[in-house]
Amino acid sequence: MEKRFLGLIEKSVKAHWNLPAFTDMEGPTLSYSDVARRMEELHILFRCAEIQPGDKIAILGRNSSNWAISFFGTLTYGAVAVPILHEFKSDNIHLILNHSESKVLFVSASNWAQLDEKEFPQIRLIIQLDDFSLIKSDQPAVKDAINQLPLLFEQKYPSFTPESIHYYEENPEDLCLLNYTSGTTSSSKGVMLPYRSLWSNTQFAADNLPFIHAGDNIVCILPMAHMYGLAFEVLNSVNKGCHIHFITRMPSPQVIGKAFATCRPRLILAVPIIIEKIVRTRIFPIIEKPMMKVLLNLPVINTIVRKKIANQLNQAFGGNFEEIVIGGAPLNKEVEQFLRSIRFRYTVGYGMTECGPLVAYAQWDIFKPTSVGKIVDRMEVRIDSSDPQHQVGEILVRGSNNMLGYYKNPQLTATVMMPDGWMRTGDLGTMDADGFLYIRGRSKTMLLGPNGQNIYPEEIEAKLNNLPLVVESLIISDNKKLTALIYPDWDQIKKLGLTTKALNEQMMQNLKQLNRSIPGYCKVALYELREHEFEKTPKKSIKRFLYQPEL
């Protein structure tokens, strides 16, 4: 088997030449041949701008067909893609552009309006992502070329056929992607992913998701600037010849629901918050009704009712999916128990940007509740404890998916990359006798109890988030007592007409109920209500480091 990522892409583009490839929601559809042509036009432009293989090319904007074309055009040329999340603040974007030493920037009009061009003088070529028009070039030849691209293309390819394309032949260890994370415990850092990591993740999806076929619809919800969405909504889909539908604006529940109903996707990638919102708003209010509770306790009726509920939930996701893969953060245990009870086709995976991203996964019908699946092909996992099945330890990973290190940061690289090839994840977990992995939290977020006991704040938060009027929470410590920062359901509070006094009484009741369900050394002493949601990373994890008290 040829272990080349660009070999997979070239083979797929040729094989699916006339099939639909990319559609912006409510926009035109591009075939694989259309995409191939636009990528070749970018290659012509890069040559005119004297861009070399290995040069960095940044891409900044919301998901779109042009974003994907820019990304694949960059890699197939042999350049290094630097995806930047469109939600990053301008000063952070300026830092990334400079730190990455990017020479080209594809940028949406809305993002461009927020940037200061003087802050990144080394960028030689700036192209607007919305329509591939030229914003800046320091070379007259590029200005001429962008106005004559159709003519230059026709001169190079009088007849453009699948046999016309020959993508860059990479070394599997070469850097191809520089992904700047916005971690929950530190500031952004540049993860260096080699071609072998993209190949290994894409090949795993090809081998282990047999229900996906050429022509199947996929809805791209997650940001392509984050590895989870990029790898399995885009790289896997292009490799399989799927038709990707890009949500080009804020993916609200209404927008996502409409996309699912229209496209009826075969595979759905989601973060827990999307699933939890749909279950809590559409399903839980139904099953909380007194008559429904009675029906759910009747043996035969129970099965019929649960099937009906499952069907309603299936339809909410388009009704054509084989499974929903949830990743990025733990799934709420109450929601997970409910989904299992109705035999809903979901599974939970585990990964990190540093693995491009996959570490563990299991298909929905063999997946074990509360686990994050089994270790994927070409990867090894070791729990750093004397009893990995029962004693929590740090999760260590080794294999083809691993990164090369952090860009221009050998000190940080040395803290996670061990000499024997193992990489520290910073996550804590156990692994059962069948090889299923269970996450307990992050080593950096673990708190110490009064007598040195280990406290895992994520476990407390999961319980608190199930209590009335709590949307999400964060447990912090001043080394003496635990405090719960709570973002309540302000819409529901307004709907119920609750006074401040009534709201505080409910929260005090929540704290009492919470403390009855956890060990004494985990007792939460105080709470604080927040007016706004917590600031999140691209995978919708709370940026915990922003809220920890200075000790």
C-alpha positions in Angstrom: 0.0 0.0 0.0 1.4 3.4 -1.0 1.5 5.5 2.1 1.1 8.9 0.5 -1.6 11.3 1.5 -1.4 13.3 -1.8 -1.5 10.0 -3.6 -4.9 9.3 -2.1 -6.2 12.8 -3.1 -4.9 12.5 -6.7 -6.4 9.1 -7.1 -9.7 10.2 -5.8 -9.9 13.4 -7.9 -9.2 11.3 -11.0 -11.7 8.5 -10.1 -14.6 10.9 -9.2 -13.9 13.5 -11.9 -17.6 14.1 -12.9 -19.2 13.7 -9.4 -20.2 16.7 -7.3 -17.5 17.7 -4.8 -18.2 21.0 -3.0 -21.4 23.0 -2.5 -21.7 26.1 -0.4 -25.2 25.9 1.2 -27.6 27.6 -1.1 -24.8 28.2 -3.6 -23.4 26.5 -6.8 -22.0 23.0 -6.9 -18.5 22.3 -8.1 -17.5 18.9 -9.5 -14.2 17.2 -8.7 -13.0 18.3 -12.2 -14.0 22.0 -11.3 -12.1 21.7 -8.1 -9.1 20.2 -9.8 -9.1 23.1 -12.3 -9.2 25.8 -9.6 -6.4 24.1 -7.7 -4.2 24.1 -10.9 -5.0 27.8 -11.4 -3.7 28.4 -7.8 -0.6 26.5 -8.7 0.0 28.8 -11.7 -0.4 31.8 -9.4 2.0 30.4 -6.8 4.7 29.9 -9.4 4.2 33.4 -10.6 4.6 34.6 -7.0 7.8 32.4 -6.7 6.3 30.4 -3.9 8.3 27.2 -3.3 7.3 23.8 -1.9 7.7 24.1 1.9 6.6 27.8 2.0 3.8 28.5 4.4 0.4 29.6 3.1 -2.2 30.8 5.6 -6.0 30.4 5.2 -8.3 32.5 7.3 -12.1 32.5 6.9 -15.3 30.6 7.6 -15.9 27.2 6.0 -16.5 27.4 2.2 -15.7 25.6 -1.0 -13.0 28.2 -1.7 -11.4 27.5 1.8 -11.2 23.8 0.8 -9.8 24.6 -2.7 -7.2 26.8 -1.1 -6.2 24.1 1.4 -5.9 21.3 -1.2 -4.3 23.7 -3.7 -1.6 24.5 -1.1 -0.8 20.8 -0.2 -0.9 19.5 -3.7 1.6 22.2 -4.6 3.9 21.0 -1.8 3.5 24.1 0.3 2.5 24.0 4.0 -1.0 25.0 5.0 -1.5 27.2 8.0 -5.3 27.1 8.8 -6.4 29.9 11.2 -9.7 29.9 12.9 -11.8 32.8 11.7 -12.9 33.5 15.3 -9.4 34.3 16.6 -8.9 37.9 17.6 -6.9 40.1 15.3 -3.8 40.4 17.5 -3.6 36.6 17.7 -3.9 36.3 14.0 -1.1 38.8 13.5 1.1 36.7 15.8 0.3 33.5 14.0 1.0 35.0 10.5 4.4 36.2 11.8 5.4 33.2 13.8 4.5 30.8 11.0 6.5 32.9 8.5 3.6 32.6 6.1 4.3 34.1 2.6 0.7 33.9 1.2 -2.6 34.7 2.9 -6.1 33.6 1.7 -8.5 35.7 3.8 -12.3 36.4 3.8 -13.5 40.0 3.4 -14.9 40.0 6.9 -11.7 38.9 8.5 -9.6 41.2 6.3 -11.5 44.2 7.6 -10.3 43.3 11.2 -6.6 43.0 10.3 -3.8 45.6 10.1 -1.7 44.9 7.1 1.3 46.7 8.6 1.5 44.0 11.3 2.6 41.3 8.9 4.9 42.8 6.3 6.5 39.5 5.2 3.3 38.4 3.5 4.0 38.7 -0.3 0.6 37.7 -1.7 -2.9 38.2 -0.2 -5.9 36.8 -2.0 -9.5 37.3 -1.0 -11.1 34.0 -0.1 -14.6 35.0 -1.2 -13.8 35.2 -4.9 -10.0 34.7 -5.3 -9.5 38.3 -6.2 -6.1 40.0 -5.5 -5.8 42.1 -2.4 -2.0 42.6 -2.5 1.1 41.4 -4.4 4.6 42.9 -4.5 5.2 41.4 -7.9 3.7 42.9 -11.2 3.7 39.4 -12.8 1.2 38.2 -10.2 -1.2 41.0 -10.9 -1.0 40.2 -14.6 -1.4 36.5 -14.0 -4.5 36.8 -11.8 -6.2 38.8 -14.6 -5.3 36.2 -17.2 -5.7 33.0 -15.2 -8.2 31.4 -17.6 -5.9 32.1 -20.5 -2.8 30.8 -18.7 -4.7 27.7 -17.7 -5.8 27.0 -21.3 -2.2 27.5 -22.5 -0.9 25.0 -20.0 -3.9 22.5 -20.4 -5.4 22.7 -24.0 -7.3 19.6 -22.9 -7.8 19.2 -19.2 -8.5 15.5 -18.3 -7.9 13.3 -15.2 -4.5 12.4 -16.8 -3.5 16.1 -16.7 -3.0 16.2 -12.9 0.1 15.2 -11.1 0.3 16.4 -7.6 3.5 17.0 -5.5 5.2 13.8 -4.5 5.8 14.2 -0.8 8.1 12.6 1.7 5.8 11.2 4.5 7.9 12.9 7.1 7.7 16.3 5.5 5.7 19.0 7.3 2.4 19.7 5.5 0.2 21.4 8.0 0.9 23.9 10.8 -2.1 24.0 13.1 -2.2 26.7 15.8 -4.3 25.4 18.7 -6.1 27.6 21.1 -5.8 25.3 24.1 -7.8 25.2 27.3 -4.8 25.5 29.5 -2.3 27.7 27.5 -2.0 30.1 24.7 -1.8 29.1 21.0 1.0 26.9 19.8 1.9 25.7 16.3 1.4 21.9 15.9 3.6 20.5 13.1 1.8 17.7 11.3 3.6 15.6 8.7 2.0 14.1 5.6 2.1 10.6 7.3 -0.3 11.8 10.0 -2.9 13.0 7.4 -2.4 9.8 5.4 -2.8 7.6 8.5 -6.0 9.4 9.7 -7.5 9.4 6.2 -6.6 5.7 5.6 -8.1 4.7 9.0 -11.4 6.4 8.0 -11.3 4.7 4.6 -10.7 1.3 6.2 -13.2 1.6 9.1 -16.1 3.6 7.8 -17.2 1.2 5.1 -20.7 2.6 4.9 -19.5 5.8 3.2 -19.4 5.7 -0.6 -18.7 8.0 -3.5 -21.6 10.5 -4.1 -22.8 10.4 -0.4 -23.7 13.7 1.1 -21.6 15.1 4.0 -22.5 18.4 5.9 -19.4 20.3 7.0 -20.4 21.9 10.4 -17.1 21.9 12.3 -14.4 24.5 11.5 -11.9 23.3 8.9 -9.3 25.2 10.8 -9.6 22.5 13.5 -8.3 19.0 12.9 -11.4 17.1 13.9 -13.6 18.7 11.3 -10.9 18.9 8.7 -9.8 15.3 8.9 -13.2 13.6 8.9 -15.7 16.0 7.3 -13.2 17.0 4.5 -10.1 14.8 4.0 -12.0 11.6 4.4 -14.9 12.8 2.3 -12.6 13.9 -0.6 -10.8 10.6 -0.4 -14.1 8.7 -0.7 -15.5 11.0 -3.5 -18.3 12.4 -1.3 -20.3 15.5 -1.9 -19.5 18.1 0.8 -22.0 20.8 1.7 -20.4 23.7 3.6 -22.3 25.7 6.1 -20.9 29.2 5.3 -22.4 31.1 8.2 -22.8 30.7 11.9 -24.0 27.1 12.4 -27.0 27.8 14.6 -29.3 24.9 15.5 -31.8 26.2 12.9 -29.2 26.4 10.2 -27.8 22.9 11.0 -31.3 21.4 11.1 -32.1 22.8 7.7 -28.8 21.5 6.3 -29.5 18.0 7.7 -33.0 18.0 6.3 -31.9 19.1 2.8 -28.7 17.0 2.5 -29.6 14.0 4.6 -25.9 13.3 5.3 -24.5 9.7 5.6 -22.0 10.5 8.4 -22.3 13.3 11.0 -19.4 14.7 13.0 -20.4 16.7 16.1 -19.1 18.1 19.4 -21.2 17.2 22.5 -22.9 20.6 22.8 -24.7 20.2 19.4 -26.1 16.8 20.5 -26.9 17.9 24.0 -28.8 21.0 22.8 -31.0 18.9 20.4 -31.7 16.2 23.0 -32.5 18.7 25.8 -34.6 21.0 23.7 -36.5 18.5 21.5 -36.6 15.3 23.4 -36.3 15.8 27.2 -39.4 18.1 27.4 -41.5 15.3 25.8 -40.3 12.4 28.1 -40.7 14.6 31.2 -44.5 14.8 30.7 -46.4 12.8 33.3 -48.2 10.5 30.8 -44.9 9.8 28.9 -43.3 8.8 32.2 -46.1 6.3 32.8 -45.8 4.8 29.2 -42.0 4.5 29.6 -42.6 2.3 32.7 -44.9 -0.2 30.9 -42.8 -3.1 29.5 -44.2 -3.5 26.0 -45.3 0.1 25.4 -41.9 1.2 26.6 -40.2 -0.4 23.6 -42.7 1.1 21.1 -42.3 4.6 22.7 -38.6 4.5 22.7 -38.5 3.5 19.0 -40.8 6.4 18.2 -38.5 8.8 20.2 -35.4 7.4 18.4 -37.1 7.9 15.0 -37.9 11.6 15.9 -34.3 12.1 16.9 -33.0 10.4 13.7 -35.2 12.7 11.6 -33.7 15.7 13.4 -30.3 14.7 11.9 -31.7 14.0 8.4 -32.7 10.4 8.9 -30.0 8.9 6.5 -26.9 8.7 8.8 -25.2 5.5 9.6 -23.7 7.0 12.8 -22.9 10.2 14.6 -19.3 10.5 15.8 -19.0 12.8 18.9 -15.6 14.2 19.8 -13.8 17.2 21.2 -15.1 16.9 24.8 -16.9 14.4 27.0 -20.5 13.7 26.4 -22.9 14.5 29.3 -23.6 11.2 31.1 -27.3 11.8 31.5 -27.6 12.5 27.7 -25.4 9.4 27.0 -27.5 7.1 29.1 -30.7 8.3 27.3 -29.1 7.8 23.8 -28.1 4.3 24.8 -31.6 3.5 26.0 -33.1 4.3 22.6 -30.3 2.5 20.6 -29.4 5.8 19.0 -26.5 5.3 16.4 -23.8 7.4 18.0 -20.2 6.8 19.1 -17.6 8.9 21.0 -14.0 9.3 19.7 -10.9 10.7 21.2 -8.1 12.7 19.7 -6.0 15.8 19.8 -4.5 18.2 17.3 -1.1 16.7 18.0 -2.3 13.4 16.5 -4.0 14.9 13.5 -6.3 14.1 15.4 -7.3 10.5 16.0 -6.3 8.3 19.0 -9.4 6.2 19.7 -12.7 5.3 18.0 -15.1 2.3 17.8 -18.2 2.0 15.6 -21.5 2.7 17.3 -22.6 -1.0 17.5 -19.5 -2.1 19.5 -18.8 1.1 21.3 -18.9 0.9 25.2 -20.8 3.6 27.0 -18.6 6.2 28.8 -15.6 5.1 26.8 -14.0 6.9 23.9 -13.4 3.8 21.8 -10.4 1.6 21.1 -7.0 2.5 19.9 -6.9 3.2 16.1 -4.7 1.6 13.5 -1.0 2.4 13.6 -1.2 3.9 17.1 -0.3 2.6 20.5 -1.6 3.9 23.9 0.0 3.3 27.3 -1.5 4.4 30.6 1.2 5.8 32.9 0.1 3.9 36.1 0.9 0.7 37.9 -2.6 -0.6 37.3 -3.9 0.8 33.9 -7.3 -0.9 34.3 -8.1 0.6 37.7 -5.6 3.3 38.6 -5.8 6.6 36.7 -2.6 7.7 34.8 -1.6 10.0 32.0 -2.4 8.7 28.5 0.7 8.3 26.4 0.5 7.8 22.6 2.9 6.6 19.9 2.5 6.0 16.2 2.0 7.3 12.7 -0.5 9.9 13.7 1.9 11.8 16.0 3.1 15.3 15.3 6.7 16.3 14.5 6.6 18.8 17.4 5.7 22.4 18.2 6.9 24.9 15.6 10.0 26.9 16.7 9.5 25.7 20.3 12.0 22.9 21.1 11.5 23.4 24.9 7.7 22.8 24.7 8.3 19.9 22.3 10.7 18.3 24.8 8.0 18.4 27.5 5.6 16.2 25.6 7.8 14.2 23.1 9.8 11.5 24.9 13.0 10.1 23.4 11.4 6.6 22.8 8.7 8.0 20.6 5.9 8.2 23.2 4.0 11.5 23.5 2.4 12.9 26.6 -1.3 13.9 26.0 -1.9 15.7 29.3 -5.1 13.6 29.6 -5.8 11.2 32.4 -7.5 7.8 31.9 -7.8 4.1 32.3 -8.0 1.3 29.7 -10.0 -1.9 30.2 -9.1 -5.5 29.4 -10.8 -5.2 25.9 -8.7 -2.2 25.0 -11.4 0.5 25.5 -10.1 3.9 26.7 -11.8 5.9 29.4 -11.0 9.6 30.0 -11.0 11.0 33.5 -9.8 14.5 32.9 -6.7 16.5 32.2 -3.6 16.3 34.3 -3.4 20.1 34.3 -7.0 20.6 35.5 -6.8 18.0 38.3 -7.2 19.6 41.7 -5.9 18.5 45.1 -8.3 17.9 48.0 -7.5 19.0 51.6 -5.6 15.8 52.3 -4.0 15.4 48.9 -7.0 13.6 47.2 -7.2 13.9 43.4 -10.3 15.9 42.4 -11.4 15.7 38.7 -13.4 18.9 38.1 -14.9 17.6 34.8 -16.7 14.9 36.8 -18.2 17.4 39.2 -19.2 19.7 36.3 -20.9 16.8 34.5 -23.2 16.3 37.5 -23.8 20.0 38.1 -24.7 20.5 34.4 -27.6 18.0 34.8 -29.3 20.1 37.5 -32.1 22.6 36.9 -31.4 25.8 35.0 -27.6 25.0 34.6 -26.3 25.2 31.0 -22.6 24.8 31.8 -20.2 25.2 34.7 -16.6 25.3 35.7 -15.1 24.2 39.0 -12.2 26.3 40.3 -10.2 26.2 43.5 -8.2 28.6 45.6 -6.5 25.6 47.4 -9.0 25.9 50.3 -12.4 25.6 48.8 -14.1 24.8 45.5 -16.3 27.3 43.7 -18.7 26.6 40.8 -18.8 29.2 38.1 -22.3 28.7 36.5 -23.7 29.9 33.2 -27.4 29.5 33.8 -30.2 29.1 31.3 -31.2 32.8 31.1 -33.8 32.2 28.4 -35.6 29.7 30.6 -35.3 31.9 33.7 -36.9 34.8 31.8 -39.6 32.5 30.5 -40.4 31.3 34.0 -40.3 34.8 35.3 -38.0 33.9 38.2 -36.8 36.6 40.5 -33.1 36.9 41.6 -34.1 35.5 45.0 -35.9 32.5 43.4 -32.9 31.8 41.1 -30.4 31.9 44.0 -32.6 29.5 46.0 -32.6 27.1 43.1 -28.9 27.3 42.7 -28.4 26.7 46.5 -30.6 23.7 46.1 -28.5 22.5 43.2 -25.4 22.8 45.3 -26.9 20.8 48.1 -28.0 18.1 45.7 -24.6 18.1 44.0 -22.7 17.8 47.3 -24.9 14.8 48.3 -23.7 12.9 45.2 -19.9 13.5 45.5 -17.3 12.6 48.1 -16.9 15.1 51.0 -13.4 16.3 49.8 -15.0 17.4 46.5 -17.7 19.5 48.2 -18.4 22.7 46.3 -18.7 25.6 48.8 -19.7 28.6 46.6 -21.1 29.4 43.3 -21.0 32.5 41.0 -23.5 33.1 38.2 -22.2 34.3 34.8 -24.0 36.6 32.4 -22.2 35.3 29.3 -21.1 31.9 28.1 -17.5 30.8 28.8 -14.9 31.5 26.2 -14.3 28.4 24.1 -11.7 26.7 22.0 -12.5 25.6 18.4 -13.7 22.3 19.6 -16.0 24.0 22.1 -14.0 23.2 25.3 -14.0 25.9 27.9 -10.7 27.9 28.0 -10.2 26.9 31.6 -7.0 28.8 32.1 -8.9 32.1 31.7 -11.0 31.5 34.8 -8.6 30.0 37.3 -7.8 32.3 40.3 -4.3 33.5 40.7 -2.8 31.9 43.8 
